[in-house]
């Protein structure tokens, strides 16, 4: 059985370089996942014969990161959590190798654990000061008193929780452009003209098995500056009709289109189209009507009383998820 080996790369000083770092690491490493802004992880188990030792791989990755202008550090450990903590506590340009995750974490403060600040306060009231103190508590007692989330943190503290690294899709931009000799003067004409552009985008997504997460439309206007429209796509899709509908809703909110001479449509963010779950909760910028349209579609397919949303009854509760109720999205 292969021994688990995780490489974590952390470069938080320049959040603006996150995208460039991700692209760089995708070119240098297999199966790269995002742990947070400027934090990345890669599963290196079984790759030594092909890529070299984990330390050699880490130094090569840091060298590439330095070319982007980022000051990154690396941690190598059996689990992603330990590797990330090690990288965060390593000077830029250096690599730290951790063989025993529990022993390494034992002397560190409780603040490194991913739990709510109220839990930190409660643990301190119990006389706990370090991760090692917390890790020594019986597993069953932690679960009974604090619930699942803290029990997971307890497993992290013991170096036992080997969370899977979910590889991110390599950044790519799908782009289509059209220009018109005769300026388009109405919103309806523009929506009709956009069909060709959207069909081209949908075709490119379909060939690669991807779905669009966001759309970026640039509209060129005669005698005026370019107009830019950004859309979050909910749910992510590669269907031409759904993409066009999202753009049409955005155009209906604008009364300053003017004389349109051309457009460029870009998909700056994608995800794999297969195996994904339809989402009801969108990133910032998604439109309420798109969420409602999705909810109506799911209700028609699944029936009444199935598409629900949570409402927290007591936000001050220690475990708010236990003080909540479920309401139907579309009555």
C-alpha positions in Angstrom: 0.0 0.0 0.0 1.4 3.4 -0.9 2.4 5.7 1.9 0.4 9.0 1.8 2.5 12.0 0.9 1.0 15.5 0.4 2.8 18.6 -0.8 1.4 22.0 0.3 2.5 25.3 -1.3 1.6 28.5 0.5 2.0 32.0 -0.8 -0.4 34.4 0.9 1.5 37.7 0.7 0.3 38.4 -2.9 -3.4 37.3 -3.2 -3.5 38.9 -6.7 -1.1 36.2 -7.9 -3.4 33.3 -6.9 -4.5 32.6 -10.5 -1.0 32.7 -11.9 0.3 30.4 -9.1 -2.5 27.9 -9.8 -1.7 27.9 -13.5 2.1 27.5 -12.7 1.4 24.6 -10.4 -0.9 22.9 -12.8 2.0 22.9 -15.3 4.4 21.4 -12.8 2.4 19.0 -10.6 -0.3 16.4 -10.9 -3.7 16.6 -9.2 -3.4 20.2 -7.8 -6.1 21.3 -5.4 -6.9 24.7 -3.8 -6.9 24.8 0.0 -7.5 28.5 0.2 -6.3 31.9 -1.2 -2.7 31.3 -2.1 -2.7 27.8 -0.6 -2.4 24.7 -2.8 -1.9 21.0 -2.3 -0.8 18.0 -4.4 -1.0 14.3 -3.7 2.5 12.9 -4.4 1.8 9.3 -3.3 3.4 6.8 -5.8 5.0 9.5 -8.0 8.6 9.3 -6.8 9.7 7.0 -9.7 8.3 9.5 -12.2 8.8 12.9 -10.6 11.6 12.3 -8.1 11.6 12.6 -4.3 8.9 14.8 -2.7 11.6 17.3 -1.6 13.0 17.6 -5.1 9.4 18.1 -6.5 8.8 20.8 -3.9 11.9 22.7 -4.7 11.2 22.6 -8.4 7.7 23.9 -7.7 8.9 26.7 -5.5 11.4 27.8 -8.2 8.6 28.1 -10.7 6.4 30.0 -8.2 9.2 32.5 -7.6 9.2 33.4 -11.3 5.6 34.8 -10.8 6.9 37.2 -8.2 5.4 35.2 -5.3 7.3 34.2 -2.2 6.1 30.7 -1.5 7.0 28.0 1.0 6.4 24.3 1.0 5.4 21.6 3.5 5.5 17.8 3.0 3.5 15.6 5.3 1.2 12.5 5.4 -2.0 14.6 5.3 -3.1 17.9 3.6 -3.8 19.6 6.9 -0.4 18.9 8.4 1.4 19.8 5.2 -0.5 23.1 5.0 0.3 24.0 8.6 4.0 23.2 8.0 4.1 25.3 4.9 2.6 28.3 6.7 5.3 28.1 9.4 8.2 27.7 7.0 10.2 30.7 5.6 9.6 31.6 1.9 11.7 29.5 -0.5 12.2 26.6 2.0 10.7 23.2 2.3 9.8 21.5 5.6 9.3 17.7 5.8 7.0 16.3 8.5 7.0 12.5 9.1 4.9 12.3 12.3 2.0 14.7 11.9 0.6 14.3 15.4 4.0 14.9 17.0 4.5 18.0 14.9 1.1 19.5 15.8 1.3 18.7 19.5 3.1 21.8 20.6 1.2 24.3 18.3 -1.5 26.6 19.7 -5.2 25.6 19.4 -5.8 28.6 17.0 -4.6 26.5 14.0 -7.6 24.2 14.3 -10.4 24.9 11.9 -13.2 25.4 14.4 -15.3 28.3 15.6 -13.8 30.8 18.0 -16.5 29.8 20.6 -15.0 26.3 20.5 -11.5 27.7 21.1 -12.8 29.6 24.1 -14.6 26.5 25.5 -11.5 24.4 25.0 -9.4 26.9 26.9 -11.9 26.9 29.8 -11.3 23.1 29.9 -7.6 23.9 30.5 -6.4 23.0 27.0 -3.7 25.1 25.5 -2.1 23.2 22.7 -3.2 20.9 19.9 -1.6 18.0 21.7 -3.8 18.6 24.8 -6.8 18.5 22.5 -5.6 15.4 20.6 -5.3 13.5 23.9 -9.0 13.8 24.6 -11.0 10.6 24.0 -12.5 10.6 20.5 -16.0 9.6 21.7 -16.2 12.3 24.3 -15.3 15.0 21.8 -18.0 13.8 19.4 -20.6 13.6 22.1 -19.9 17.0 23.5 -19.1 19.1 20.4 -20.5 17.3 17.4 -19.2 16.3 14.0 -17.3 19.4 13.0 -15.1 19.4 16.1 -14.7 15.7 15.9 -13.2 16.2 12.5 -10.8 18.8 13.9 -9.9 16.3 16.6 -8.9 13.8 13.9 -6.8 16.5 12.2 -5.1 17.2 15.5 -4.2 13.5 15.9 -2.8 13.4 12.3 -5.4 10.8 11.4 -7.6 12.6 9.0 -6.4 12.1 5.4 -8.8 14.4 3.6 -9.0 13.9 -0.2 -7.4 16.5 -2.4 -10.0 17.6 -4.8 -8.1 18.6 -8.0 -9.3 21.9 -9.5 -9.8 22.3 -13.2 -6.8 23.9 -14.9 -7.6 27.6 -15.6 -8.7 28.2 -19.1 -10.6 30.9 -21.1 -13.0 29.9 -23.8 -13.6 32.9 -26.1 -15.7 33.8 -29.1 -16.0 37.2 -31.0 -18.2 38.7 -33.6 -18.4 42.1 -35.4 -21.1 43.6 -37.5 -20.8 46.1 -40.3 -24.2 47.6 -39.6 -24.6 48.6 -36.0 -27.3 46.8 -33.9 -29.7 49.3 -32.5 -32.1 47.3 -30.3 -31.9 44.8 -27.5 -33.9 42.2 -29.4 -31.6 42.4 -32.4 -28.6 42.0 -30.1 -30.0 38.9 -28.3 -30.7 37.3 -31.7 -27.1 38.1 -33.0 -25.6 36.7 -29.8 -27.0 33.3 -30.6 -24.2 32.5 -33.0 -21.6 33.5 -30.4 -23.2 31.5 -27.6 -23.6 28.5 -29.9 -19.8 28.6 -30.5 -19.1 28.8 -26.8 -21.5 25.9 -26.1 -19.9 23.8 -28.7 -16.4 24.4 -27.2 -17.7 23.5 -23.7 -19.4 20.3 -25.1 -16.3 19.1 -26.8 -14.3 19.3 -23.6 -17.1 18.0 -21.3 -17.2 21.3 -19.4 -19.9 23.6 -18.0 -19.6 27.4 -17.7 -19.5 28.9 -14.2 -19.2 32.5 -15.3 -19.7 34.6 -18.4 -17.9 37.8 -19.3 -19.5 39.8 -22.2 -17.8 42.8 -23.8 -20.0 44.9 -26.1 -18.3 47.3 -28.5 -20.3 50.5 -29.2 -20.0 53.1 -31.9 -19.1 56.5 -30.5 -19.0 55.2 -26.9 -16.8 53.1 -24.7 -17.1 49.3 -24.4 -19.7 47.9 -22.1 -18.8 44.9 -19.9 -21.4 42.5 -18.4 -20.4 39.7 -16.0 -22.8 36.8 -15.2 -22.6 34.0 -12.7 -24.2 30.9 -14.3 -26.7 29.0 -12.0 -26.7 26.1 -12.3 -23.4 25.7 -14.2 -24.3 24.6 -17.8 -23.0 24.2 -21.3 -26.5 24.4 -22.8 -26.7 27.2 -25.4 -30.3 28.2 -24.5 -29.5 28.6 -20.8 -26.4 30.7 -21.5 -28.3 32.9 -23.8 -31.1 33.3 -21.3 -28.6 34.5 -18.7 -27.2 37.1 -21.0 -30.7 38.2 -22.1 -31.7 38.8 -18.5 -28.6 40.9 -18.0 -29.2 43.0 -21.1 -32.8 43.7 -20.0 -31.4 45.6 -17.1 -29.4 48.0 -19.3 -30.8 51.0 -21.1 -27.5 52.3 -22.4 -26.6 49.8 -25.1 -26.3 52.4 -27.9 -25.1 51.3 -31.3 -23.5 47.9 -31.0 -20.7 47.1 -33.5 -19.3 43.9 -32.0 -19.0 41.7 -29.0 -16.6 39.3 -27.3 -17.9 36.5 -25.0 -15.5 34.8 -22.6 -16.0 31.9 -20.2 -13.3 32.7 -17.6 -14.3 29.8 -15.2 -15.5 26.3 -15.9 -16.1 22.9 -14.2 -16.5 19.4 -15.3 -20.0 18.9 -16.6 -20.3 15.3 -15.5 -20.8 14.2 -11.9 -21.7 17.6 -10.5 -24.6 18.5 -8.3 -27.0 21.2 -9.4 -26.6 24.1 -7.1 -29.1 26.4 -5.5 -26.6 28.6 -3.7 -24.6 30.7 -6.2 -21.5 32.8 -5.8 -21.7 36.5 -5.4 -23.2 38.1 -8.5 -25.7 35.4 -9.3 -29.2 36.6 -10.1 -32.2 35.8 -7.9 -34.4 34.9 -10.9 -31.9 32.2 -12.0 -32.0 30.6 -8.6 -35.8 30.7 -8.7 -35.9 29.2 -12.2 -33.6 26.3 -11.0 -35.9 25.7 -7.9 -39.0 25.6 -10.1 -37.3 23.1 -12.4 -36.3 20.9 -9.6 -39.8 21.1 -8.0 -41.4 20.0 -11.3 -39.0 17.1 -11.6 -39.0 16.0 -7.9 -42.4 17.1 -6.6 -43.5 19.3 -3.8 -41.7 19.4 -0.4 -38.4 18.4 -1.9 -36.6 21.7 -2.8 -35.9 23.2 0.6 -33.8 25.9 2.2 -32.7 26.2 5.9 -33.7 28.9 8.3 -31.7 29.3 11.5 -34.0 29.9 14.4 -31.3 30.6 17.0 -28.1 32.2 15.7 -26.6 32.3 19.1 -26.9 28.5 19.6 -23.6 26.6 20.1 -24.6 24.4 17.2 -26.9 26.5 15.0 -27.6 23.6 12.6 -29.5 21.9 15.4 -31.7 25.0 15.9 -33.0 25.4 12.4 -36.0 24.5 10.2 -36.5 23.7 6.5 -38.8 25.8 4.3 -39.9 25.0 0.7 -38.2 27.3 -1.8 -41.1 27.4 -4.2 -44.5 27.1 -2.6 
